[in-house]
Amino acid sequence: MLDFEMGKAELRKSLLKTRQSLSATDWKQKSHLICQNLLTSPQFHRAKTILAYFSFRQEPDLSLLFTDTSHRWGFPRCVGKSLSWHLWTHQDVVITGAYGISEPHSDSPIIAPAEVDLILVPCVACDEQGYRLGYGGGYYDRMLSSPEWTNKPTIGIVFEFAYLPELPIDTWDKPLQGVCTEKALVYQ
């Protein structure tokens, strides 16, 4: 059992170690179940433009969803201390960007916040109140706190072991509207 009094850095390290210890088979199976939970969500079906992420360091893999052409897909590029969102289709190439993370080419079209219907947010962990634990860079915290993004529907994506009763939070942390694991998609 995790000690919920531990700080964010220690909790992050512990959960990343657990995630990295998943076998390739478990990782694929759990990722597939997360995709299935998203596919049965009315919010997912209604969304025209969805922001997502390319799996990194054994994050849940959502690539099964990316061939769905009924949605426009946007993926982040790290630009300075911000995320820039770019249109991407499964035929487009990806490049290795900041931190070794795959991202769309810088020439790909930018997606404006007004176009976005849903954001699938990568997380190290989420709690039952919708708060997320990220990697510590603050990219998503800054974005989701800015006025043009605050009312966008958000779903945190984590494996069930990282869906915790409570996380340590700071004043700038904003809860997500939903959390999707391999077991369920729960709205806050």
N, C-alpha and C positions, 0 to 999 in steps of 0.2 A: 504494500500500500504506500502511496506517495505521501510525503509529509507536506500538507497544504500550507504550512507556515514558511516553507523554504522560499527564497526569493526567486524572481523571474529567471535570473541567469542559471541558477542551479536546477530549477524545474525544466527549463529549456534543454539543458545538457542531458538530463536524465531521460526526457521524452524522446529527444533525437536519437539517443543511444538505443532505446527500445525500438524506435521506428527502423533504425538501420539494421537491427537484428532480425527483422522479418525475413523469412525465406522468400525467394523470388516467386514461388508458387502462392504463398499466403498474400504477398503484396499484390499480385495480379488478381487473385480471387477477391480480395477485399476492395480493390479499386473497381473491379467490375460491378460489385454489389452497390458501391456508392453511385456509379453511373446509372444503374437501374433505378435507384431511389430518386435520382434527379429526373430521369425520363418519365417517371410516373407523377411528377409534380405539376399541377396546373400552372404555377408561376413560371416554371421552366418552359412549358409549352406556349404560354402567352408571350414570352419574351422574344423580341425580334433581334435585338443586339445584346449579346452576352459577353461580358469580359471574363476571361479565364486565365489560366497559367499553364506553362509547360512544366511537368513534374521534374523536381530537382531534389536530390538527396532523399530519394524514396518517399517523396510526398505522394498522396493518392494520385494515381494516374487517370486523368480524365480524357485521354486521347480518343477513346472509343466514341466520345460525343462529337468530336471535331469534324467528322465527315458529314454531319447533319447539315445539309444546305438550306434547311428551312430557317436557320438562324445565321446572323452575321456574327463572326467571332472576332473579338479583340484580345490582344495580348500585350503585356507591358514591356517597355524598354526603360531601363534605369537611365535617367538623364539628370546628372547632378544629384540632388537630394529628392528628386521627384520621379513619378512614373508617367511616362507618355504612352498612350494606348494606341495601338496600330491594328488595322484590319488585316486579317490573315485567313487564308483558306488552306485546306489540307494539301493543295498542290504547290503552295508557296514554300520556298526554302526558309530555313531558320539559320540564324548565326549565333555564335557564342558571344554573349555580351558581358556586362559587368558581373562580377562574382561567379563567372563560369555558367551562368544561366542562359538557356536558349531563349531567343527573342526574335521577333520579325525584323526584317531588314529595315534600316532607317528610311528608305525610300517608300515604304508601304504607306498607304493613306492613314492619316490620323483620325481617330474617332473622338468626337466631341462629347462631353458629358451629357448634353441634351439628347443624344442618340441612344444612350445606354438604358436598357430595361432591367438588367440583372447583373450582379457581380458575384462570381464564384471566387471566394477569397482563400488563398492558401494559408494554413495555420500550423503552428507547432502543436497547439492545443486550443480548445474552446471550453467554456463552462456552460452550465445550465441557464445562466442569465444572458448568454450570447457574447460574453467578452472573449476576446481571442488573445492568445500568446503568439507573437510572431517571432521573427529571427532577431529582433532588436535594432534594426536599422531605421524603423519609424516610417518607412515609405507608405504603407497602407494607412497608418494612423494619421499622417499628414493629409493624405488624399481624402480619406473618409471624413475628416474634420472640416474640410474646406466647403464653403457654401454650395458650390455647384454639384457636390457629391453627397451631401448629408442625407438627402431623401431618397437615394437610390436603393432599391432592394438588394440586400446582401445575404449570402449564404456562406458560412464558414465550412471548409472541407477538411475533415480529420478522420483518422481511424478511431474506432470506438474506444480503444485504450487511452486516447488523448481527449476524450469528452469527459470532463471532470465536473464534480459538483460545484467547485469554486476555484477561481484563479486569483492570484494577487493582482490588483489593478491600480493604475495611477489615474490622476485627475483627467488626463487627456484621452484615456481609453474610452472608446465608444462601442456599445454592444452592437453585434450583428443581428439581423432580423431572423436568421435561421441557422441551423447547424445540420450538416449532412454527414452521417457516418455510414458504414456498411450495414448497420442495423436499422436505421431510420433517418428520415428527414424531419426535424423538429423545428417548429416556428416559435419564436419567443413571444 
